[in-house]
Amino acid sequence: MSGKNWDRVPIDAQSVDAPLSQSAIFLVVTVAGEQPALAKVCSVLGELDDLVKTVAFRDLGGRLSCIAGIGRDLWDRLSPGRRPLELKPFAPIKGAVHSAPSTPGDLLFHIRAERSDMCFEFERILLDRLGPDVTVVDEVTGFRYFDARDLLGFIDGTANPTGLDLPASALVGDEDGDFAGGSYVVVQKYLHDMQAWARIPTPEQEAIIGRTKIDNIEIDDDDAPRKSHKSLATIEDADGNEYDILRDNMPFGRPGQNEFGTYFIGYSRYLWVTEKMLQRMYVGDPPGAYDRLLDVSTPQTGTTFFAPTRPMLQALVEGVQQQLPAAR
């Protein structure tokens, strides 16, 4: 952890450990193939921290922050032959009943703040700077729902690591020293069938989630024939060591369009942990006993990124800028 008092200073770009927020925007874009487009994107990424400060200084209590994640294909354009150890495109998952798609994305911008207008203003300036060199492929505005509940009515993110456990779970360490401090990021946009969920009795909903609905008490289902979402998302190695990820999921929706969803975003030290979690959800443990939450929650997207530290991002773009013509 950085030890900063986030109430007194703007939050540095790329701060995975920044406080979870009341509002967020999840922006995924692709980058045009021409060299001038790459130069322009590098120029904007290089000034990302200044862009955060430009908006954040209007209200430090708004706690504006932004994390940029880079997909494998764009990373290879920026740094051919030298990439984070596990970085690769999101692998589609095919279960017996449900599947998780893989969708395009060169850059992810995870914009967070206590005020939705600050997220909006930052995104507006960011896209204005990027211009026609990027194409928006997904844009979701999320919000914190009452006491951190999802739209299905359950508290989300209870198992998140905190304190000293956060960097150990979310940030790359000495196992990949050149990229230490960065984080693998997986995103999925889920849409919920709220009418189907409402027809499920509350005790059955609780068995599916693995927690009680009102007071968020964990349900022990170790001996149950069908594991809950909570248990399937718990990852252990052969020695029984548990591996956590940092989730910053957000509800989103448009009731007038009958759109209700959860945007899943997970930061992890090891990409394999998130991949194994998703495999367990879709394939099941044992195979066939998939996560019953998927009967009412359907993924629309699936993309993997790597979020470098701010110095790492700066060095990456400066290296490209030395070899490319200036951005137009």
N, C-alpha and C positions, 0 to 999 in steps of 0.2 A: 504493500500500500504506500501511497505517496506521502501520507501524513499531512496533506494540505487541508486548510480550513476553507472548504468550498464556498462558504458564505462571504468571504472577504476578497476573493480573487476570481477572475474568469477561469473557467475550467479548460485546461489544455485540450486541444484536439487529440484524439486517440486515447483518451482516458477511459479504459474499460472499467476501472474501479470507481468511476464517478457515480454519484447517487442515482438510484432508480427514480424515475420522474413521474409526474402526473400526466404528461402529454408526450407524444412521440410521433415522428414521421419516419417511415421506412421507405426509402427511395432506391430502386434498382434501375441501373441504366446500362446500355451497351455503348461501346465506343467505336466510331467509324474507323475503317481500316487504313485510311490515308495517314501519312506521317504528320501533316499539319494538325490533324485531329489529336494524335498522340501528344504532340508538343503542347497543344492547348490544354489538354487534360492534365499534363504534368505541371503546367503553370498554375492551374487552379488548385491542384493537390498541394503544391508547394506553399500556397498562401492560405491553406485551410485554417491554420491556427489564427491568423490575422482576421479571417472572416468571422470566426467564432467570437473574437474579441469585439469586432465591429458591432455586432448585435448584442452581445452579452453585457457590454458596459451600460446599456440603457437601463438594466435592472439586474444587478448581481444576484439578487434573491431569486431571479428566474432560473438560475442554474443551467443555462444553455450549454450543451455540449454536442459534439459530433464525432462519430467514429466512422472512418472510411475503411471498407473492406475491399480487397482486390481479388477478382476471380483468377483461376489458373491461366486461362488464355491471355488475359491482359498482362498478368505477371510475367509470362514468357515474352511478351512484346517489350516490356520494360526492362527485364533482366534475363536475357536468354541464357539457359543453362545453369541458373543459380536461383533456386526457389526453396521455400520452406519444405521440410522433409515430407510432410503428409499432404501438401496442397494438391488437390485434384478436383475435377468437376464433380458435382453432386451425382451420385450413382442412383439411377431409378431403382425402386424396390418393387418386386412383384410378389405379393402374397397370394394365398389361395382365394381370398375374397376381396382384399383391398390392395391398391397399389399407390406408390408415391412417385409422382413425376419428377423429372429433371427439367428445369427451365433456364433460359438464357440469363446472363448477368455478368457484366464485366466489373462493375463498381456497385457497392452498397454504401449508402449514406444512412447511418442510424442517428437521427437527430432527436435529442431529448431536451426537455425543459419543463419547468413547473407551469409555464404559460403556453397555451396553444398558439398565441399570436407570435411568440418568439420563434417557435418552430416554423411557422408559416413564413415569417420574414427571412429567416436564414435560408430556407429552401428556395424562396423567390430569388434572393441574391445569388445563391449557388447556381441555379439553373440559368440565370441570366449570364453569369460568367462562363459557364460551359457552352452555352449557345447550341448551334445546330450540330456540333461535333459529337453529341451524345443523343441517344434515343431512350426515352423513358419506357421501360417495359413493365414496371410495377410501381405503384405509389399508394401507400396505405397510411391513413392518419389514425393513430391509436390513442386511447384514453384510459386512465386508471378508473376502474369501475367500483364505486363504493369502497369497501375494505379489501381492496386488491383481489376482487373476484373476477372470474371470467363470466361470459354471458350465459353459461350453463348453470351459474349460481354457486360455484365452488371457488374457494380461495386458491390462487395460483402462485407458485413460486415459493412455497413454504420451505422446500429443501435447499434453497440457494445457499451457497457457501458465503460466509461472512468473515470479517477480520482477517487474520493471518491465513485462513483456509482459502480465501478468495484467489490470491495469486497462484497458490499451489494447484488450484482446480482450473483456472481460466487462462493462465499465462504460460507460454512456452518457457522451459527452463534450460538447464545445461545440456539436455539431451539433443538440442539443436541450437548450439551456442550463437551462431550467426543471426538467429532470429528470436533470441531470448527476449521475453517481454511482450512479444506479439501474441495473437490469439486467433484460433480457427473459429470461423463464424458460419453457422448453418441457419438458413431461414426457410420457413414454410408458411404459406398463407392458407389457413383452414376456414371453410365455410360450414356453419352448423345448420342442421335441420331442427329448428327449435320446436316445431310441432311434434315431430317424432320423439324428441327428448322429453317433452312435457307429458307424453303418454306413458313414459316409464315411471313406475312408482319410486318414490324417494329412496327406500331401502335398496332397491336394485341400482339406482343411480350411484349410491354410496359404494356399493360393491364394485361397480365399474371403475369409479375413480380411485377408491382405496382410502377415502377419508369421509368423515361425517360432514353433512352439508352445512349445518348450522354452526357448529363449534370447531370444525377443522381437525378433529381428532383422528389420528392415523389408525386404520383398521388392519389388524394382523391377518393376512391371508396366505401365510406360508404353507398351510396345509390344505388350502382350497384347491379344488380341481381346476379352477380357472383364475389366473392371476389378474390383479387389477392394473390399471394404468400406472399407478404409483409403483407397483412392484416390477412391472415390465421395464419401467424407465430407470430402475436402480441397477447400476452396472458394477459388477465385482470381477476381479481377476481370479485365477485359479487358487490363489492363496487366501481369498476372502477379503482382499482389500477393496474398499469401495471408492469409486471414481465419480466425482461430481462435475457438473457443468454449471455455468452461470446463465440463468434464463432471465430475459427481460420481456416476456410475453406481454402483449397488449390486446385488449378487446378492440374491435372496430365494428362499424355497421352503418346501415342506412335503412331504418325501418320502412320507409316508404317504398324501397326497392326489395323488401323482404331479404335483406342481406345482413347476416349476423355472423361474426367470425372471431377467430383468435389468430394473431400474427405470432408465430413461434420464432424466437431468435435465441440461439444458444451459443455462448462463448465457451471454448474449451481449450485446455492445454494440449490435449491429444484429440485429433479428429476421429480416431477410431472409437473413442468413447461415445460420441454422438451417433456415429454410424451404427454401432452395436445396439444402442438404445432404439434407434428407428427399426433396425432389423427385428428386434424382439417384439416391437409393436405390430409390425405388419406381417411378419412370418409366424410369430407366436413362440411361446416357450411352455410346453413342447410345441413343435411345428403344428399349425392348425389352430392353436389356442391364441388367436390374435387379440389385440387390444380392442375390446368391445366399444370403446369410445369412437372408433373409426366407423361404426355403423351409423353414426349421426354427424360425424365430422369428416369432411372430405378435403384433402389437400389440393390446392390449385397450383402451387409453385413449389420448387425445391432447388436451392442454389447454395453453393459453398464458396466462402471467401477466406482470405487471411487479412487480419487487421494488424499492420505493423505498428511499432511504437512511433512516436512523432519524429525522433531523430532518424529512425530507420526509413520512414517514409520520405523525409527530407533528403537523405542520402540517395535514395532510390531515384527520385525525380531529378535531382541535380545531375546524376550520372547520365540520365537520358537526355537532359537538356544540353549537355556538353557535346552530344553527338547529333542532335537534331537541329534544324533551323528553328528560329524563334517562333512562338505561337503567333498566328495572325491576329 
